[in-house]
């Protein structure tokens, strides 16, 4: 079943839509959640919470790309869970490192009230589209999926120093792009 049909079922408040969405995108959502939270149980709970959030957000929202929308929901819920775990000192060190690395880029700017999130998102997407596919995929694996550097090395067959240098140069390029776009001073 395609996304539009599932969204229409959600719009019509057909509870079967959640099962269909879970079957279609459950493995993807589990992968996103497991890359952020500490335990498989937490990941499963994040996926279930994301499906409930999907149910509660359609309507009024009518997502065009259900996979992306559901991925965004599970990612936000997983990050919230991770923050709660962080307060309890159940931290995955690779996630902390990943968040710290990307925070270096945006920490210098005051985005509140200055720009809308959509403009920042557009600028980041524009920069990522300008990269070659490998650099873009490595960046996304690290900062969207929260893959560890070792996992990225295995996936792409690169050495650790190559991945670290690629990530550093990509972050530096993103910082410069955001500076040119007026998001950073």
C-alpha positions as CSV (number, residue, x, y, z in Angstrom):
1,X,0.0,0.0,0.0
2,X,1.4,3.4,-0.9
3,X,1.9,6.4,1.5
4,X,-1.1,8.3,0.2
5,X,-3.5,5.4,0.9
6,X,-2.1,4.9,4.4
7,X,-2.3,8.7,5.1
8,X,-5.9,8.7,3.8
9,X,-6.7,5.8,6.2
10,X,-5.2,7.8,9.1
11,X,-7.2,10.8,8.0
12,X,-10.3,8.7,8.0
13,X,-9.3,7.4,11.5
14,X,-9.0,3.8,10.4
15,X,-7.0,2.1,13.1
16,X,-5.7,-0.5,10.6
17,X,-3.5,2.2,9.2
18,X,-1.2,2.0,12.2
19,X,-0.6,-1.7,11.6
20,X,0.0,-1.1,7.9
21,X,2.4,1.8,8.7
22,X,4.2,-0.4,11.3
23,X,4.7,-3.2,8.8
24,X,5.8,-0.9,6.0
25,X,8.2,1.2,8.1
26,X,8.7,-0.6,11.4
27,X,12.2,-1.9,10.5
28,X,13.3,1.5,9.4
29,X,12.0,3.2,12.5
30,X,13.5,0.5,14.7
31,X,16.9,1.2,13.1
32,X,16.6,4.9,13.7
33,X,15.6,4.4,17.3
34,X,18.3,1.8,18.1
35,X,21.0,4.1,16.8
36,X,20.0,6.7,19.4
37,X,18.7,4.9,22.6
38,X,20.5,2.5,24.8
39,X,18.4,-0.6,24.8
40,X,16.2,-2.6,22.3
41,X,13.3,-2.2,24.7
42,X,13.6,1.6,24.7
43,X,13.9,1.5,20.8
44,X,10.7,-0.6,20.6
45,X,8.9,1.8,22.9
46,X,10.1,4.8,20.8
47,X,8.7,3.2,17.7
48,X,5.3,2.5,19.4
49,X,5.3,6.1,20.7
50,X,6.1,7.4,17.1
51,X,3.1,5.4,15.7
52,X,0.9,6.9,18.4
53,X,2.3,10.4,17.5
54,X,1.5,9.6,13.9
55,X,-2.1,8.8,14.8
56,X,-2.4,12.0,16.8
57,X,-0.9,14.2,14.1
58,X,-2.9,13.0,11.1
59,X,-5.1,15.0,10.9
60,X,-4.4,18.0,10.9
61,X,-1.1,17.2,9.1
62,X,-1.1,15.3,5.8
63,X,2.5,14.1,5.2
64,X,3.6,13.6,1.6
65,X,6.4,11.2,2.4
66,X,5.2,9.0,5.3
67,X,8.6,7.3,5.7
68,X,10.4,10.6,6.3
69,X,7.6,11.9,8.5
70,X,7.5,8.8,10.6
71,X,11.3,8.7,10.7
72,X,11.3,12.3,12.0
73,X,8.8,11.4,14.7
74,X,10.7,8.4,15.9
75,X,14.0,10.3,15.8
76,X,12.5,13.2,18.0
77,X,11.0,10.7,20.4
78,X,14.2,8.7,20.6
79,X,16.3,11.8,21.3
80,X,13.9,12.8,24.1
81,X,14.3,9.3,25.5
82,X,18.0,9.6,25.2
83,X,17.9,12.9,27.1
84,X,15.9,11.3,29.8
85,X,18.4,8.4,30.0
86,X,21.2,11.0,30.0
87,X,19.8,12.5,33.1
88,X,19.9,9.0,34.6
89,X,23.5,8.5,33.3
90,X,22.6,5.8,30.8
91,X,24.6,7.4,27.9
92,X,25.8,6.0,24.7
93,X,29.2,7.7,24.3
94,X,29.1,7.6,20.4
95,X,25.8,9.6,20.4
96,X,27.2,12.2,22.8
97,X,30.2,12.6,20.6
98,X,28.1,12.9,17.5
99,X,25.9,15.5,19.1
100,X,28.9,17.4,20.4
101,X,30.5,17.5,16.9
102,X,27.5,18.9,15.1
103,X,26.7,21.3,18.0
104,X,30.1,23.0,17.3
105,X,28.7,24.3,14.0
106,X,25.5,25.9,15.3
107,X,26.5,26.9,18.8
108,X,27.8,30.3,17.6
109,X,24.5,31.5,16.2
110,X,21.3,32.7,17.8
111,X,18.6,31.0,15.7
112,X,15.7,31.7,18.0
113,X,13.5,34.4,16.4
114,X,16.2,35.0,13.8
115,X,15.3,32.4,11.2
116,X,12.7,29.8,10.8
117,X,13.7,26.1,11.1
118,X,12.6,25.6,7.5
119,X,15.2,28.1,6.2
120,X,18.0,26.4,8.2
121,X,16.8,23.0,7.0
122,X,16.8,24.2,3.4
123,X,20.3,25.6,3.8
124,X,21.7,22.4,5.3
125,X,20.0,20.3,2.6
126,X,21.3,22.6,-0.1
127,X,24.9,22.1,1.3
128,X,24.5,18.3,1.5
129,X,23.2,18.1,-2.0
130,X,26.3,19.9,-3.2
131,X,28.5,17.1,-1.8
132,X,29.4,13.9,-3.6
133,X,27.2,11.0,-2.7
134,X,29.8,9.3,-0.4
135,X,30.5,12.3,1.7
136,X,26.8,13.1,2.0
137,X,26.0,9.5,3.1
138,X,28.9,9.4,5.6
139,X,27.6,12.7,7.1
140,X,24.0,11.6,7.2
141,X,25.0,8.2,8.8
142,X,26.9,10.0,11.5
143,X,24.7,13.0,12.3
144,X,21.2,11.8,11.4
145,X,21.4,8.0,12.1
146,X,24.0,8.5,14.9
147,X,26.2,5.6,13.5
148,X,29.5,5.2,15.3
149,X,32.6,6.0,13.3
150,X,33.6,2.3,13.5
151,X,30.2,1.4,12.0
152,X,30.7,3.9,9.2
153,X,34.2,2.5,8.5
154,X,32.8,-1.0,8.2
155,X,29.9,0.1,6.0
156,X,32.0,2.1,3.5
157,X,35.3,0.1,3.8
158,X,37.2,3.2,4.9
159,X,39.9,3.6,7.5
160,X,39.1,5.4,10.7
161,X,41.3,8.4,9.9
162,X,39.7,8.8,6.5
163,X,36.2,8.9,8.0
164,X,37.2,11.3,10.8
165,X,38.8,13.7,8.3
166,X,35.9,13.5,5.9
167,X,33.5,14.3,8.7
168,X,35.7,17.2,9.9
169,X,35.9,18.7,6.4
170,X,32.2,18.3,5.8
171,X,31.4,20.0,9.1
172,X,33.9,22.8,8.2
173,X,32.2,23.2,4.8
174,X,28.7,23.2,6.4
175,X,29.9,25.9,8.9
176,X,31.2,28.0,6.0
177,X,28.0,27.5,4.0
178,X,25.8,28.5,6.9
179,X,28.1,31.6,7.4
180,X,27.6,32.6,3.7
181,X,23.9,32.1,4.0
182,X,23.8,34.4,7.0
183,X,22.9,31.8,9.7
184,X,26.3,32.2,11.5
185,X,28.4,35.3,12.1
